[in-house]
């Protein structure tokens, strides 16, 4: 299993949309948008290599140093089988 944590979603959105528009969007929306883009590209690249599997965006799960932390209300936000 691979866990990927994106820590600069707001900065990426600001560079794509401009700082003014980024300030109008909530950070949670920025995080979700970037996760959706990364998942889509990841699935495309893994399929191109002939790999099969599943990938998911999970809300309520966090990576802190060397530990996975599960928060209340943990759920799968988006799931793809490839």
N, C-alpha and C positions, 0 to 999 in steps of 0.2 A: 504494500500500500504506500502511496506517495501522498504527502500532505503539502499543500502549497498555500502560503499566507502572503497576500498582497498588502503591502504597507503604505503604498503611495498613490492610492486610487484618486484622491482629491487633487494631487499635483498633476497627474496624468490628465484628468478631466479639465483642469485649468489650462493646460498646454493645448488641449484640443479645442476647447470652447472659448477660451479667453477667461481671464480672472473674474470679470464682472458676472458673466453667466454662471460660472462655477460657484460663485458666492450665493447665487439664488437657488442652487440645488442642495438638498441635504446630503451629508456625508454618506448616509446609508444608501441613498440612491446611487451615488458615485461608486461605492463599493460593489453594489449589485450589478451595475452596468459594466464595470471592468471585469468582474467575475464572469459574466455572461460572454463577453468578448473572448476572454482567455479560454473558457471552456469550449467555445465554438472552434477556435483555432487549434486547441489541443486535440480535440476529436478529429479534426481534418488531418492533422499531421500524423497522428497515431494510425488512423485508417490508411493513409498513404504508405506507411511502413508495413502494413499487413497485420498490425496488432489488433487484438480483440479484447474488450473489457468493458468496464463501467467507470464513469466519472461523475462526481456530484459536487454541488455547492451546498455547504451545510451551514446553517445559521445556529449559533449557540455552541460552537466548538471553536476553541482557540488554541494556538500554539504559543506556549510561553517557555522560552529557553528549550529545555529537553523534555517538557511535559505537555501532554494534551489535556486541556481543561474543558470539561463539559459543563455548560451552564443550563439552568432551568429553561424549559421550552425548546430544547435542541430539536431541530427538524431539518430535513432535506429540503432545500429551497429549489434546486433544479437538479435533474438526473438525466444522464445520457448513456445509452448502451451503444457501443460501436463494434 
